[in-house]
Amino acid sequence: MRPPPLWLPPLLLCGLGAAASPPDPSFQLAAPLHSKIHLYNEEQILTWEPPLPSNDTRPVVYQVEYRRIGASWNTLHWVNCTDTPETKCDISGGLPRYHKVFLRVRATLGEHSSDWVYLDPFIHYRNATIGPPKNISVIPEEGSLMIHFSPPFNVVGEATFQYRVYYWEKTGTQQVKGPFKGNSIVLDNLKPFRVYCLQTEAQLILKDNTVRPPGLLSNVSCHETAADASIRLLQVILIPVGVFTLPLLLTGACFVLFLRYQSRVKYWFQAPPNIPEQIKEYLKDPDQYILEALDKDPSPKDDAWDSVSIIFFPEKEQDDALQTL
């Protein structure tokens, strides 16, 4: 067996040395940029932007941690925000809402990690934007509107909601009802058969009686009020009277028109005049004498005439008349 060449061991040593070389201490991975927390109703969403790019082609991942006052930093065990390639972390439902919370995020690239980026501490109930009430339904009643809704999100013992309703006639000025704490309210003393538009808003009150600014207004919805009791009674009376009176009026109007235009009605509805059969036969064969055609009577019925006139001609004029025929 031939011994290995003299240059092979130094080459292997150089390769092993390169593979086991420690990371470059001068390389510093940039931290995430523009980190912020979005707080809306129950939502708690942390977002950031990737750090400045480097020459390394490996993917950058991120870690998010939190802590409360006097506690140590912990990972978010209820969500996967450890070594995540995403640039956001939805942490809704796991952090306390009435206590101050601290958050931090950093980037990791292989064995390199950036500095931690610390967000401003927050208390969810004091910093969250409150949305409008949900599931709003409006029921028109007698000169009023019954409004039902549910809170923007559930609060258990740590806070309560109060509400306001802004309403106005479609061409009128705005009015406000509230604040009130129930999940329904009646807008009364409204005009019947009028269209009213409305918006609702919620306001959070903390258990230490701190009143948060009003939340967002709901979308505008418009509804027509129903009739009140007096108008309904009038409808109950007038509808039957109208049902029985209208046919009588139409019948009387038709009778008066018939009397006024009786001759025209008879003229319109009389049967058209018929041509006697003798005249029809003559028109079919004009060569025959008219008197012979008139003497022919195909039916044994007696002639029916309105009037009969007998005309006498002098003998000479009668002969001339027959010759002309």
C-alpha positions as CSV (number, residue, x, y, z in Angstrom):
1,M,0.0,0.0,0.0
2,R,1.4,3.4,-1.0
3,P,1.6,6.0,1.7
4,P,-0.5,9.2,1.2
5,P,1.1,12.1,-0.5
6,L,2.7,14.6,1.8
7,W,0.4,17.5,0.8
8,L,-2.9,15.6,1.9
9,P,-2.6,15.9,5.7
10,P,-2.1,19.7,5.7
11,L,-5.1,20.1,3.3
12,L,-7.3,18.0,5.6
13,L,-6.3,20.0,8.6
14,C,-7.1,23.3,6.8
15,G,-10.6,21.9,5.9
16,L,-11.3,20.8,9.4
17,G,-10.1,24.1,10.8
18,A,-12.5,26.0,8.4
19,A,-15.4,23.9,9.3
20,A,-14.9,24.3,13.0
21,S,-14.1,28.0,12.8
22,P,-16.2,30.1,15.3
23,P,-18.7,32.7,14.1
24,D,-17.5,36.1,13.0
25,P,-17.7,38.2,16.2
26,S,-17.8,41.3,14.1
27,F,-21.1,40.4,12.4
28,Q,-24.1,42.0,14.0
29,L,-27.6,41.0,12.9
30,A,-29.9,44.0,12.6
31,A,-32.9,44.2,14.8
32,P,-36.5,44.2,13.6
33,L,-37.9,47.6,12.5
34,H,-41.1,49.5,13.3
35,S,-42.5,47.1,15.8
36,K,-46.0,48.0,17.2
37,I,-49.0,46.4,18.9
38,H,-52.5,46.6,17.5
39,L,-55.2,46.6,20.2
40,Y,-58.8,46.5,19.0
41,N,-61.6,45.0,21.1
42,E,-60.1,41.6,22.0
43,E,-57.4,41.6,19.4
44,Q,-53.8,41.9,20.4
45,I,-51.5,41.6,17.3
46,L,-47.8,42.4,17.3
47,T,-46.2,43.4,14.0
48,W,-42.8,44.4,12.8
49,E,-40.7,44.7,9.7
50,P,-37.7,42.6,8.7
51,P,-34.2,43.9,9.5
52,L,-31.9,45.2,6.9
53,P,-30.8,42.4,4.5
54,S,-27.4,40.8,4.8
55,N,-25.2,38.7,2.6
56,D,-26.3,35.5,4.3
57,T,-29.0,33.6,2.3
58,R,-30.4,31.7,5.3
59,P,-33.9,32.7,6.5
60,V,-34.3,35.1,9.4
61,V,-36.6,33.9,12.2
62,Y,-38.0,35.8,15.1
63,Q,-38.7,35.3,18.8
64,V,-41.3,37.2,20.9
65,E,-41.4,37.2,24.7
66,Y,-43.5,39.0,27.3
67,R,-43.5,39.7,31.0
68,R,-45.6,41.4,33.7
69,I,-44.3,43.9,36.3
70,G,-41.9,42.1,38.7
71,A,-41.9,38.9,36.6
72,S,-39.2,37.4,34.3
73,W,-39.5,37.2,30.5
74,N,-41.4,34.2,29.1
75,T,-42.2,32.8,25.8
76,L,-45.8,33.0,24.4
77,H,-46.7,29.4,25.1
78,W,-50.3,29.7,23.7
79,V,-49.1,30.8,20.2
80,N,-46.2,29.8,18.0
81,C,-44.1,33.0,18.1
82,T,-40.8,31.3,18.7
83,D,-38.5,30.9,15.7
84,T,-41.3,32.0,13.4
85,P,-40.5,33.4,9.9
86,E,-43.6,35.6,10.0
87,T,-43.4,39.3,10.8
88,K,-46.5,39.3,13.0
89,C,-47.7,37.5,16.1
90,D,-51.4,37.2,17.1
91,I,-51.3,37.0,20.9
92,S,-55.0,37.6,21.5
93,G,-56.5,35.8,24.4
94,G,-53.4,35.0,26.4
95,L,-52.3,38.3,28.0
96,P,-54.0,39.9,31.0
97,R,-56.3,42.8,30.0
98,Y,-56.2,44.7,33.3
99,H,-52.5,44.6,34.0
100,K,-49.5,46.2,32.5
101,V,-47.7,44.0,29.9
102,F,-44.2,44.3,28.4
103,L,-43.3,42.8,25.0
104,R,-40.0,42.4,23.1
105,V,-38.9,40.9,19.8
106,R,-35.6,40.0,18.1
107,A,-34.3,38.4,14.9
108,T,-32.2,35.3,14.6
109,L,-30.0,34.2,11.7
110,G,-28.3,30.9,12.3
111,E,-26.1,31.4,15.3
112,H,-26.4,35.2,15.2
113,S,-29.2,37.1,17.1
114,S,-30.1,40.7,17.0
115,D,-30.6,43.0,20.0
116,W,-34.1,42.9,21.6
117,V,-36.6,45.5,20.5
118,Y,-38.7,46.6,23.5
119,L,-42.3,47.9,22.9
120,D,-43.9,50.4,25.2
121,P,-45.9,48.7,28.0
122,F,-49.6,48.7,27.7
123,I,-52.8,47.8,29.6
124,H,-55.3,46.4,27.2
125,Y,-58.5,47.9,28.7
126,R,-56.8,51.3,28.9
127,N,-55.2,51.3,25.4
128,A,-57.4,49.3,23.2
129,T,-59.7,50.9,20.6
130,I,-63.3,50.0,21.3
131,G,-65.5,49.1,18.4
132,P,-69.2,49.6,17.9
133,P,-71.8,47.2,19.4
134,K,-72.5,44.0,17.5
135,N,-75.6,42.3,16.2
136,I,-77.7,45.4,16.1
137,S,-81.4,44.8,15.3
138,V,-84.2,47.4,15.1
139,I,-87.9,46.6,15.5
140,P,-90.4,49.3,14.4
141,E,-93.3,49.8,16.9
142,E,-96.1,52.2,17.5
143,G,-94.4,55.6,17.1
144,S,-91.1,54.1,18.4
145,L,-88.1,52.0,17.5
146,M,-86.9,49.0,19.7
147,I,-83.1,48.5,19.4
148,H,-81.3,45.4,20.5
149,F,-77.5,44.7,20.4
150,S,-74.6,42.9,22.0
151,P,-71.4,44.4,23.5
152,P,-68.3,44.8,21.3
153,F,-66.6,42.0,23.3
154,N,-67.1,40.1,26.5
155,V,-65.9,41.6,29.8
156,V,-66.0,39.6,33.0
157,G,-65.9,41.5,36.2
158,E,-63.0,43.8,35.2
159,A,-65.1,46.4,33.3
160,T,-68.5,47.2,32.0
161,F,-70.0,48.9,29.0
162,Q,-72.4,51.8,28.6
163,Y,-74.0,52.8,25.4
164,R,-75.4,55.8,23.5
165,V,-77.8,55.9,20.5
166,Y,-77.7,58.9,18.1
167,Y,-80.8,59.2,16.0
168,W,-82.5,61.7,13.7
169,E,-85.4,62.0,11.3
170,K,-84.1,61.7,7.8
171,T,-84.4,65.5,7.3
172,G,-84.1,66.6,10.9
173,T,-81.6,67.3,13.6
174,Q,-79.6,64.7,15.5
175,Q,-80.6,63.6,19.1
176,V,-78.9,61.3,21.6
177,K,-80.3,58.7,24.0
178,G,-78.1,57.6,26.9
179,P,-75.7,56.7,28.4
180,F,-77.4,53.5,29.5
181,K,-76.1,50.1,30.5
182,G,-78.7,47.6,29.1
183,N,-78.4,45.8,25.8
184,S,-81.7,47.3,24.5
185,I,-83.5,50.6,24.4
186,V,-86.7,52.1,23.0
187,L,-86.6,55.3,21.1
188,D,-90.1,56.6,21.9
189,N,-92.2,59.7,21.0
190,L,-91.4,59.4,17.4
191,K,-93.7,60.4,14.5
192,P,-95.6,57.5,12.9
193,F,-94.7,56.5,9.3
194,R,-91.5,58.5,9.4
195,V,-88.0,57.3,8.5
196,Y,-85.4,57.7,11.3
197,C,-81.7,57.0,11.0
198,L,-79.5,55.9,13.9
199,Q,-76.0,55.0,15.1
200,T,-74.8,53.3,18.3
201,E,-71.6,53.5,20.3
202,A,-70.1,51.7,23.3
203,Q,-68.0,53.2,26.1
204,L,-65.8,51.1,28.5
205,I,-65.9,51.7,32.2
206,L,-63.1,50.1,34.2
207,K,-63.6,48.6,37.7
208,D,-61.8,51.6,39.2
209,N,-64.5,53.8,37.6
210,T,-62.2,55.1,35.0
211,V,-64.3,56.0,31.9
212,R,-62.6,55.3,28.6
213,P,-63.3,57.6,25.6
214,P,-66.3,56.6,23.5
215,G,-65.7,53.8,21.0
216,L,-66.3,53.8,17.3
217,L,-69.8,54.5,15.9
218,S,-71.8,51.8,14.1
219,N,-72.8,52.1,10.5
220,V,-75.9,54.3,9.8
221,S,-79.1,52.4,9.4
222,C,-82.6,53.9,8.7
223,H,-86.0,52.5,9.6
224,E,-89.6,53.6,9.3
225,T,-91.8,53.8,12.4
226,A,-95.1,52.0,12.6
227,A,-98.5,53.5,13.1
228,D,-99.7,54.4,16.7
229,A,-102.9,53.2,18.3
230,S,-105.1,56.0,17.0
231,I,-104.0,55.6,13.4
232,R,-104.5,51.8,13.6
233,L,-108.1,52.4,14.9
234,L,-108.7,54.7,12.1
235,Q,-107.4,52.1,9.6
236,V,-109.7,49.5,11.2
237,I,-112.7,51.7,10.7
238,L,-111.9,53.1,7.2
239,I,-110.9,49.9,5.5
240,P,-114.2,48.1,5.9
241,V,-116.1,51.3,5.1
242,G,-114.1,51.7,2.0
243,V,-114.5,48.1,0.9
244,F,-118.4,48.4,1.0
245,T,-118.6,52.0,-0.2
246,L,-116.4,51.8,-3.3
247,P,-118.6,49.2,-5.1
248,L,-121.7,51.4,-4.4
249,L,-120.0,54.5,-5.7
250,L,-118.9,52.7,-8.9
251,T,-122.4,51.2,-9.4
252,G,-124.0,54.7,-9.0
253,A,-121.5,56.3,-11.4
254,C,-122.2,53.7,-14.0
255,F,-126.0,54.1,-13.7
256,V,-125.7,57.9,-14.1
257,L,-123.5,57.6,-17.2
258,F,-126.0,55.1,-18.7
259,L,-128.9,57.5,-18.2
260,R,-126.9,60.4,-19.6
261,Y,-125.7,58.5,-22.7
262,Q,-128.6,56.1,-23.1
263,S,-129.0,56.7,-26.9
264,R,-125.3,56.2,-27.5
265,V,-125.3,53.0,-25.5
266,K,-128.2,51.6,-27.5
267,Y,-126.4,52.6,-30.7
268,W,-123.2,50.9,-29.6
269,F,-124.9,47.7,-28.6
270,Q,-127.6,47.3,-31.3
271,A,-127.1,44.5,-33.8
272,P,-125.9,45.5,-37.3
273,P,-128.6,45.5,-40.1
274,N,-128.9,42.4,-42.2
275,I,-129.3,42.3,-46.0
276,P,-132.4,40.4,-47.1
277,E,-131.8,37.1,-48.8
278,Q,-133.5,38.3,-52.0
279,I,-131.0,41.2,-52.3
280,K,-128.1,38.9,-51.6
281,E,-129.3,36.6,-54.5
282,Y,-129.7,39.6,-56.8
283,L,-126.2,40.8,-55.9
284,K,-124.9,37.4,-56.8
285,D,-126.8,37.3,-60.2
286,P,-127.5,40.9,-61.3
287,D,-128.9,39.7,-64.7
288,Q,-132.2,38.6,-63.2
289,Y,-135.1,41.0,-62.7
290,I,-135.2,42.7,-59.4
291,L,-138.9,42.1,-58.9
292,E,-138.5,38.4,-59.6
293,A,-135.7,38.3,-57.1
294,L,-137.9,40.0,-54.5
295,D,-140.8,37.6,-55.2
296,K,-138.6,34.6,-54.3
297,D,-139.0,33.7,-50.7
298,P,-137.0,30.6,-49.7
299,S,-138.5,30.5,-46.2
300,P,-142.2,29.9,-45.5
301,K,-142.1,32.6,-42.8
302,D,-144.4,35.6,-43.1
303,D,-142.7,38.8,-44.1
304,A,-142.2,41.2,-41.1
305,W,-142.2,44.9,-42.0
306,D,-142.2,47.9,-39.8
307,S,-144.7,49.6,-42.2
308,V,-146.3,48.9,-45.6
309,S,-147.1,51.6,-48.1
310,I,-149.2,51.1,-51.3
311,I,-148.3,53.4,-54.1
312,F,-150.5,53.8,-57.2
313,F,-149.0,54.7,-60.5
314,P,-150.9,55.8,-63.6
315,E,-151.0,53.0,-66.1
316,K,-148.6,54.8,-68.4
317,E,-146.1,55.6,-65.7
318,Q,-146.3,52.1,-64.4
319,D,-145.3,50.7,-67.9
320,D,-142.4,53.1,-68.1
321,A,-141.2,52.2,-64.6
322,L,-141.3,48.5,-65.5
323,Q,-139.4,49.1,-68.7
324,T,-136.7,50.9,-66.9
325,L,-136.3,48.0,-64.5
